[in-house]
């Protein structure tokens, strides 16, 4: 079976400075998204749905929340006696966001690649929101005779994902000091390389999350049913950590329009064009418009929030007004408190 020939390798070392306000307590891979998911859920689910049964994740710094989210891999059917989910925290201090698949990071865990039974390796970033079946890619690559296949979006944007024979990947890692190649990008951009490099075009919806603004806009685009249907496909589900929580309660007088609201919330105000995560409490008379509200936030009575991102566990005191814009949303860091006097 083609799909069982493929090893998944997710580079979770990336840090985007433009997302700093949301990454003070977590890695980019663990960034909450769409009310109940994390960013890494997309590429990991794509791999699992494509039949990949062995996935290695290379995190760096602040990866506790990522490991807590993924656990043993049970929710992705990766808690296996053979193959499964592997974590390889990297000791390498290199935050270059363009080095997806750093050979130095891989070299610290070269034994894993030596032991892998999969003939091919798929190296990806951790921060792309998309839903892709990798099986046709592998079939195409095997019949193309290419040494390395790089995935591009149909708009011409490189997606920072590469398919290569595992044996060639091992060779590139082993010879990195002689060749000067530090990652897959170095190989494909070298005009003097000896490898056949091919492009594979992906035509579906895909956004790489790398700024606050595109995190905000991509999140709210999910409220468009056409976008939602491209990402959340019944036959290719996006899997995530399962949490058992009661249904959301909507109290008398509350109104909700064009919003996604997760379980366990208490809604006693007005919510419009917003994404509300689990366990959020919204007080009486509060108005929430064009906002992303993360888990367990408390918004007290008579608050007004427009174009705001609240990170987890934020408390907004009664009567507070917080406003941003679509291009510059107002961000409140995790676990902090916002009050009317603070913003006057």
C-alpha positions as CSV (number, residue, x, y, z in Angstrom):
1,X,0.0,0.0,0.0
2,X,1.5,3.3,-1.1
3,X,0.5,5.3,2.0
4,X,2.4,3.0,4.4
5,X,5.6,3.8,2.6
6,X,5.5,7.4,4.0
7,X,7.0,8.8,7.2
8,X,5.6,12.1,8.5
9,X,8.1,14.6,9.8
10,X,6.6,17.8,11.3
11,X,9.0,20.7,12.1
12,X,7.5,22.5,15.1
13,X,10.5,24.7,15.8
14,X,9.2,27.8,14.1
15,X,8.8,31.1,15.9
16,X,7.2,34.0,14.1
17,X,8.0,37.3,15.8
18,X,4.8,38.8,14.3
19,X,2.8,36.4,16.5
20,X,4.8,37.1,19.7
21,X,1.8,38.3,21.7
22,X,0.2,34.8,21.3
23,X,3.4,32.8,21.7
24,X,4.6,33.9,25.1
25,X,3.3,30.7,26.8
26,X,3.2,28.2,23.9
27,X,4.8,27.1,20.6
28,X,3.3,28.1,17.3
29,X,2.2,24.5,16.7
30,X,-0.1,24.7,19.8
31,X,-1.7,28.0,18.9
32,X,-5.5,27.6,19.4
33,X,-7.6,27.9,16.3
34,X,-11.3,27.7,15.3
35,X,-12.5,27.4,18.9
36,X,-11.4,23.8,19.6
37,X,-8.4,23.0,17.5
38,X,-4.6,23.8,17.5
39,X,-2.7,24.8,14.4
40,X,-0.8,21.5,14.3
41,X,-4.1,19.5,14.1
42,X,-4.4,20.3,10.4
43,X,-1.1,18.9,9.1
44,X,-1.2,16.0,11.6
45,X,-4.7,15.0,10.7
46,X,-3.8,15.3,7.0
47,X,-1.0,12.8,7.5
48,X,-3.2,10.4,9.5
49,X,-6.0,10.6,6.9
50,X,-3.5,9.9,4.2
51,X,-2.6,6.6,5.9
52,X,0.6,7.7,7.5
53,X,1.2,5.7,10.7
54,X,4.5,7.0,11.9
55,X,4.9,10.8,12.6
56,X,7.9,12.5,14.2
57,X,7.5,16.0,15.7
58,X,10.5,18.2,16.3
59,X,9.5,20.9,18.8
60,X,11.6,23.6,20.4
61,X,11.0,25.8,23.5
62,X,7.7,26.1,25.3
63,X,6.4,22.8,24.0
64,X,4.6,21.7,27.2
65,X,1.2,22.8,25.9
66,X,1.9,21.0,22.6
67,X,2.8,17.7,24.3
68,X,-0.3,18.1,26.6
69,X,-2.5,18.6,23.6
70,X,-1.1,15.6,21.6
71,X,-0.5,13.2,24.5
72,X,0.1,9.7,23.3
73,X,-1.5,10.5,20.0
74,X,-4.6,8.5,20.8
75,X,-7.0,11.0,19.3
76,X,-5.1,10.6,16.0
77,X,-4.9,6.8,16.3
78,X,-1.1,7.1,16.7
79,X,-0.7,5.4,20.1
80,X,0.7,2.2,18.6
81,X,3.1,-0.5,19.6
82,X,4.8,-0.2,16.2
83,X,5.4,3.2,14.7
84,X,3.1,5.9,16.1
85,X,3.8,9.4,17.4
86,X,7.4,10.5,18.4
87,X,8.6,13.7,20.0
88,X,12.2,14.9,19.5
89,X,12.8,18.2,21.2
90,X,15.6,20.0,19.6
91,X,18.7,21.3,21.5
92,X,19.7,23.5,18.5
93,X,19.3,27.2,19.1
94,X,18.3,28.3,15.6
95,X,15.1,30.2,15.1
96,X,15.4,30.9,11.3
97,X,11.8,30.4,10.2
98,X,13.0,29.5,6.7
99,X,14.8,26.4,7.9
100,X,11.9,24.0,7.8
101,X,13.4,20.6,8.4
102,X,16.8,21.7,9.9
103,X,19.4,19.0,9.3
104,X,21.0,19.9,12.6
105,X,17.7,19.1,14.4
106,X,17.4,15.8,12.5
107,X,21.0,14.9,13.1
108,X,20.5,14.9,16.9
109,X,18.0,12.0,16.3
110,X,19.5,10.3,13.3
111,X,18.9,6.8,14.8
112,X,15.2,7.4,14.4
113,X,15.6,7.8,10.6
114,X,18.0,4.8,10.5
115,X,15.3,2.6,12.1
116,X,12.4,3.9,10.1
117,X,10.9,1.3,7.8
118,X,9.2,3.9,5.5
119,X,10.9,4.3,2.2
120,X,9.8,8.0,1.8
121,X,9.7,11.0,4.2
122,X,7.3,13.9,4.0
123,X,8.8,17.0,5.8
124,X,6.3,19.8,6.6
125,X,5.9,22.9,8.7
126,X,3.4,23.0,11.6
127,X,1.5,26.2,10.8
128,X,-0.5,25.7,7.6
129,X,-4.3,25.6,7.7
130,X,-5.3,23.2,5.0
131,X,-6.9,19.8,4.2
132,X,-4.8,17.7,1.8
133,X,-4.6,14.1,0.9
134,X,-0.9,13.2,0.6
135,X,-1.5,9.8,-1.1
136,X,-1.8,11.3,-4.6
137,X,1.4,13.3,-3.9
138,X,3.3,10.1,-3.1
139,X,2.0,8.3,-6.1
140,X,2.9,11.2,-8.3
141,X,6.4,11.5,-6.8
142,X,7.1,7.8,-7.2
143,X,6.2,7.8,-10.9
144,X,7.9,11.1,-11.6
145,X,11.4,9.8,-10.9
146,X,12.2,13.0,-9.0
147,X,14.7,13.0,-6.1
148,X,12.8,15.8,-4.2
149,X,9.3,17.1,-4.7
150,X,8.4,20.5,-3.2
151,X,4.7,21.3,-2.7
152,X,3.6,24.7,-4.0
153,X,0.1,26.2,-3.8
154,X,-1.5,26.9,-7.2
155,X,-0.9,30.6,-6.6
156,X,2.8,29.9,-6.8
157,X,3.6,30.2,-3.1
158,X,6.0,27.5,-1.8
159,X,4.3,25.7,1.1
160,X,7.5,24.7,2.8
161,X,6.8,21.0,2.5
162,X,9.0,18.4,0.8
163,X,8.8,14.7,-0.2
164,X,12.0,12.8,-0.4
165,X,13.3,9.2,-0.1
166,X,14.3,8.5,3.5
167,X,17.6,7.3,2.4
168,X,18.4,10.5,0.6
169,X,17.2,12.5,3.6
170,X,19.7,10.6,5.8
171,X,22.4,11.3,3.2
172,X,21.6,15.0,3.3
173,X,21.8,15.0,7.1
174,X,25.0,13.0,7.2
175,X,26.8,15.2,4.6
176,X,25.5,18.6,5.8
177,X,28.9,19.8,6.9
178,X,30.5,19.0,3.6
179,X,27.7,20.4,1.4
180,X,26.8,23.4,3.5
181,X,23.1,22.4,3.3
182,X,21.3,23.3,6.5
183,X,17.8,22.4,5.5
184,X,15.6,21.2,2.5
185,X,15.3,24.8,1.2
186,X,19.0,25.1,0.8
187,X,19.0,22.0,-1.4
188,X,16.2,23.0,-3.7
189,X,17.5,26.6,-4.1
190,X,21.1,25.5,-4.9
191,X,21.7,26.0,-8.7
192,X,24.6,23.6,-8.6
193,X,22.9,20.6,-6.9
194,X,22.9,17.2,-8.5
195,X,19.3,16.3,-7.7
196,X,16.1,16.4,-9.8
197,X,13.7,18.8,-8.1
198,X,10.0,18.7,-9.0
199,X,7.0,20.9,-8.1
200,X,3.7,19.5,-7.1
201,X,0.8,21.9,-7.1
202,X,-1.9,21.9,-4.4
203,X,-5.1,23.6,-5.5
204,X,-7.1,23.6,-2.3
205,X,-7.5,26.2,0.5
206,X,-4.2,26.8,2.4
207,X,-3.0,29.6,4.6
208,X,0.3,29.7,6.5
209,X,-0.3,31.4,9.8
210,X,2.7,33.8,10.4
211,X,1.2,37.1,11.6
212,X,-1.4,38.3,14.1
213,X,-3.3,39.9,11.2
214,X,-3.5,36.7,9.1
215,X,-4.3,34.6,12.1
216,X,-7.2,36.9,12.9
217,X,-8.5,37.1,9.3
218,X,-8.1,33.3,8.6
219,X,-9.9,32.5,11.8
220,X,-12.9,34.8,11.0
221,X,-12.9,33.5,7.4
222,X,-14.1,30.2,8.9
223,X,-17.5,31.9,9.4
224,X,-17.8,31.8,5.6
225,X,-19.5,28.5,4.9
226,X,-17.5,28.1,1.6
227,X,-14.2,28.3,3.5
228,X,-15.5,26.0,6.2
229,X,-16.5,23.3,3.7
230,X,-13.0,23.3,2.1
231,X,-11.3,22.7,5.5
232,X,-13.7,20.5,7.4
233,X,-14.4,17.6,5.1
234,X,-16.4,14.6,6.4
235,X,-14.2,12.0,4.7
236,X,-11.0,13.8,5.8
237,X,-11.8,15.0,9.4
238,X,-9.5,17.4,11.3
239,X,-8.9,15.5,14.5
240,X,-8.1,17.1,17.8
241,X,-7.9,16.4,21.6
242,X,-11.3,15.3,22.8
243,X,-12.7,17.1,25.9
244,X,-15.9,16.2,27.5
245,X,-17.8,19.3,28.4
246,X,-21.5,20.2,28.8
247,X,-23.4,22.0,26.0
248,X,-23.2,25.8,26.0
249,X,-26.0,27.6,27.8
250,X,-27.8,30.6,26.2
251,X,-29.6,32.6,28.8
252,X,-32.7,34.6,28.2
253,X,-32.0,37.8,26.3
254,X,-28.8,36.6,24.7
255,X,-28.4,36.8,20.9
256,X,-25.9,35.0,18.6
257,X,-25.4,35.9,14.9
258,X,-22.9,34.3,12.5
259,X,-20.6,32.8,15.3
260,X,-18.9,29.6,16.2
261,X,-19.3,28.7,19.9
262,X,-17.6,25.7,21.5
263,X,-19.0,23.6,24.4
264,X,-19.1,24.6,28.0
265,X,-19.9,28.3,27.5
266,X,-22.4,30.6,29.3
267,X,-23.8,33.3,27.0
268,X,-25.8,36.1,28.5
269,X,-25.0,38.9,26.0
270,X,-24.7,39.5,22.3
271,X,-22.2,37.7,20.1
272,X,-21.8,38.6,16.4
273,X,-19.3,37.4,13.8
274,X,-17.0,35.8,16.4
275,X,-15.3,32.6,17.4
276,X,-15.8,31.6,21.1
277,X,-13.7,28.7,22.6
278,X,-14.6,26.3,25.3
279,X,-15.7,27.4,28.8
280,X,-16.1,31.1,28.0
281,X,-18.5,33.3,30.1
282,X,-20.1,36.3,28.6
283,X,-22.1,38.6,30.9
284,X,-25.4,40.4,30.6
285,X,-25.4,43.4,28.2
286,X,-21.9,42.5,26.9
287,X,-21.4,42.9,23.1
288,X,-18.8,40.8,21.3
289,X,-18.3,41.6,17.6
290,X,-15.6,40.4,15.2
291,X,-13.6,38.7,18.1
292,X,-11.6,35.6,18.8
293,X,-12.2,34.6,22.4
294,X,-10.0,31.7,23.7
295,X,-10.7,29.1,26.3
296,X,-12.1,30.0,29.8
297,X,-12.2,33.8,29.3
298,X,-14.6,35.7,31.5
299,X,-16.3,38.8,30.0
300,X,-18.4,40.6,32.6
301,X,-21.6,42.6,32.2
302,X,-21.9,45.6,29.8
303,X,-18.5,45.1,28.1
304,X,-18.1,46.1,24.5
305,X,-15.4,44.2,22.4
306,X,-14.9,44.7,18.7
307,X,-12.0,43.2,16.7
308,X,-10.3,41.8,19.7
309,X,-8.3,38.6,20.4
310,X,-8.5,37.4,24.0
311,X,-5.9,34.7,24.8
312,X,-6.8,32.0,27.3
313,X,-7.9,32.8,30.9
314,X,-8.4,36.5,30.4
315,X,-10.8,38.4,32.6
316,X,-12.5,41.6,31.2
317,X,-14.1,43.6,34.0
318,X,-17.6,45.0,33.8
319,X,-18.1,48.0,31.6
320,X,-14.8,47.7,29.7
321,X,-14.5,48.8,26.1
322,X,-11.9,47.2,23.9
323,X,-11.6,47.9,20.2
324,X,-9.2,47.1,17.4
325,X,-9.5,46.9,13.6
326,X,-9.5,44.1,11.0
327,X,-5.9,45.0,10.1
328,X,-4.8,45.6,13.7
329,X,-6.9,43.6,16.1
330,X,-6.5,44.4,19.9
331,X,-4.7,41.5,21.5
332,X,-4.9,40.7,25.3
333,X,-2.3,38.3,26.6
334,X,-3.0,35.0,28.4
335,X,-4.1,35.2,32.0
336,X,-4.3,39.0,32.2
337,X,-7.1,41.3,33.4
338,X,-8.6,44.2,31.5
339,X,-10.7,46.8,33.3
340,X,-12.6,50.0,32.4
341,X,-10.2,52.1,34.4
342,X,-7.1,50.6,32.7
343,X,-8.5,51.7,29.3
344,X,-9.8,55.2,30.2
